[in-house]
């Protein structure tokens, strides 16, 4: 009887191992195919310019709103961006004229920034497409105009690594590595007026990535796909910030200091947001004040 139980246990273990192996193998095949799959996205055209005001607007957006430098490095030459042990290791590309964008046309830049797709039609991993697709036609043109003025950087970086567990979680839908697979590419350009309004605050919130960390509803909680000890963004709906004033909000966003005076986790990119002009900060505050209240963790 004991021998038969051992055989039975061994059979169950073998079946379990086979199931895991099959899942792992399927994840490798699926993720490899997804990484090289071509996507058909619209060809949107924007105007670029060497005009000083246009370039300055692009630099403002790149440095303090869409924070390109936060991902691609201060010189936009790419960097070792994110290493989550056992899941993935992301290296962002060199997007100066000496990097992967060396031969980009303006339309190629639009596809990459607005749609998260390379000139060959493949999706760009970890590209902030869900945010950048909200850029207006003029602002997108300004960002491209600015990036094209950045001095070339001679830097080669390793290939991004997606480990087996990361591939399995991606396959299972725990997170989406290629955001271009999960946006409406046919949505029209937004047409915001730069003013101290709720509508402009909504525009800034999306382009600044507030929803990336704090969630679609801005109520915070654990970010899917991250380790259990990863910092959890706060609830920034009215139900979370309570009686915060603009001064409290300003100190948190621009200075990284919470209402009770403690330093926020570096996950909050306050050093970047410190350069937000008053119009953008006021509009963002107006928008935050009127979003629906949510309980912490609803994300």
Secondary structure, 3 states (H helix, E strand, C coil): CHHHHHHHHHHHHHHHHHHHHHHHHHHHHHHHHHHHCECCCCCCCCCCCCCHHHHHHHHHHHHHHCCHHHHHCCCCCCEEEEEECCCEEEEECCCCCCCCCCCCCHHHHHHHHHHCECCCCEECCCCCHHHHCCCCHHHHHHHHHHHCCCCCCCCCCCCCEECHHHHHHHHCCCCCCCHHHHCCCCCCCCCCCCCCCHHHHHHHHHHCCHHHHHCCCCCCECCCCCCCCCCCECCCCHHHHCCCCHHHHHHHHHHCECCCCCECCCCCCHHHHCCCCHHHHHHHHHHHHHCCCCCCCCC
